[in-house]
Amino acid sequence: MVILASKSKTRAKILKEYGVEFKQIGIDVDEEIKEFKSPKEYVCETTKKKLKEAVKKIGLKNPIIVADTVVSVNGKILRKPKDRDDAKRLLKLQSGSKVSIFTCTAFKSKEKELFDLSTTDYIFEKFDEKDLDRYLESDKWRGKAGGCMVEGFCKKYIKEVKGLESCARGLTIEKILPLIKG
């Protein structure tokens, strides 16, 4: 059994979809954006911080999985929206644009450690305004980097994709599955 050191319902859902036995324990770290040169640097540093806190809080009796995800448009980091207006602003930046989603996934046990940085790029068609408003009313954007939900609202607007959907959902399971199962 592994420990998912995250409050994310989506990450838990991914582990269930792949038949991974896990226990979910939320950890709290400051995810405020400091002076980072790139979304890649930010997501890796935040994941390292999460892993360090998880090991300190939980220990390594069981392997630990942590991850962090950022959405980026033109190199600008789009974090989790603070409120509905912020979600609308972030989603409008993605509408009709190339969107890069970066996920850093970390696995650590007593014997093994893996850090993986993966990217999935999407080109979205323009979002329909009424559809966007319905999505915002649903509150499904809450807790999502950039308010983006490629398995939900954004799915019908995908014109092109390059990369793994699991990365875009926030846990690149294909990269850590061999360590979990092995």
N, C-alpha and C positions, 0 to 999 in steps of 0.2 A: 504494500500500500504506500502511496505517495501523499505528500502534503501539498495542497495547492494553497500557497500563501498569498491569497487574493480574495477580495470581496466580490469579484466579477462573476455574475450569473452566466455570462457568455463563456468565459473560460471554463467554468464548471460544466457547462453544457457540452463543450467540445470534448472534455475528458470522458463524459458519459457516452457520447456518440462513438468514441473509440474503445469503449469497454474497459477504461482504466479505473481501477479501484483507488479511491482517494478520500481524503478528509480535507475539508475546506476550513482554513483558519485565516481570517482577515488580519492584515498588518497595516499599520499607518506610517507613512513616510511623507515628508514634505516634497510635493511634486512641483512646486513653483518653479517657473522658468527663470534661471539665472543667466549668466553670460555664456551661452553656448554658441558655437560657430555654425552648427548644423543640426537638423532634426536627428540625424544618425547619432551624433555625439550625445545629444540630450537623452534619447531613448536608452542608450547603452549606460550612461551614468546613472539614470534613474533606476534601471534594472539592477545595477550593482548595489545601489543603496538599498533597494528592496530586499535583495538576497542577504546582505549583511544584517539587516534588521530581522529578517526571518530566522536566520541561523541563531542570532542572539536570543530571540524570543522563544523559539521552538526547539532548537538543537538539531542534531542530525541522526536521531534514532531512526527516522524514516527519511527517505529522499525528499527534497523540497523542490518545488517548481514555482518560479515567479516570472512575471512578464510585464512589459510596459509597451504601450502603443501610442504613436503620434500620427496624426494626419497632417500632410503638408501640401500646400499649393504654392508653387513658385518659390520653394525653399522656406516659406513661412510656416512655423509650427502652429497647428490648430489643436489646442487642448480641449478638455471637456468643457462644454458650455456652462456658464454660470447661471443662466436663466433663459427663458424663451427667446427674448430679443437677441441675446448672444448666439443662441443656436441658429436663429434665422440668418444672422450676419455670417456665421461660419459656413452654413449650408449654401448661401448665395455665392460665396467665394468658390465653392466646389461646382456649382451649376455650370455646365458647359465647359468644364476645365479638365486638365490632366491633374489627377490627384494621386499622390504617393502616400502609401501607408507603410510605416516602418514599425516592426515589432521586434523587440529584443526578448528572447525567451531564454531563461536560465534554468538549468537542472543541476542540483548538487546533492551528492550522497557522500558517505564516508570514503568511498573508493573512486568516484567519478565526478567530473564537473564539465558542464558544457554551457557555453554562451553562444547563442546564434542570433545574428542580425539578419532579418529577412525584409524584403521590400516587395510590395505588390502595387503595381501602377494601374490606375483606372482612367479611362477617358469617359466622362459623363456627358450625356446630352443635357440640354437645358432642362431644369426642373420645372414642371407645371406649377404655377403659383397656388392654385386651389389645392392641388395634391400636397404641396409643401405645407400649406396651412393645416391640412388635416393631420399630417405627420407631426407637426409641432403641437397640435392639440392632444395627440395621443400620448405625449410625454415619453415615447420610446427612445428618444434621442438622449435622455438623461443618462449620465455616466458613460457616454460614448465619446471617444476622441473625435473632435470636430463635429459631433452630433451625427456622424456618418454611420449608417447601418447597411452595409453591402448585402447582407442576407435578408434585408427587409426593404425599407423605403427606397434606397438607392438602386436596388437590383434592376428595376425596369428601365433605369436610365443608363445602364452600362453599355457603352458603345464598343469598348475595347478593354481587355484585361491582360496583364502580364504578371504572373506570379500566383501564389497560393491563396485561396480564399481564407484558410485558417489564419494566415498572417494578418489579413485584413480584419478578421474577427477578433484578433488579440492574443492568439496562442498558436505558434507554429508547431503544432503537434507532430507533424511528420518528421521533424528534426530531432525530437526528444523521445519519440516512441521506441526506437531501438534500445535506448538506455533504460526505459521503464520496463519493457518486456524482457530485456536481457538480464 
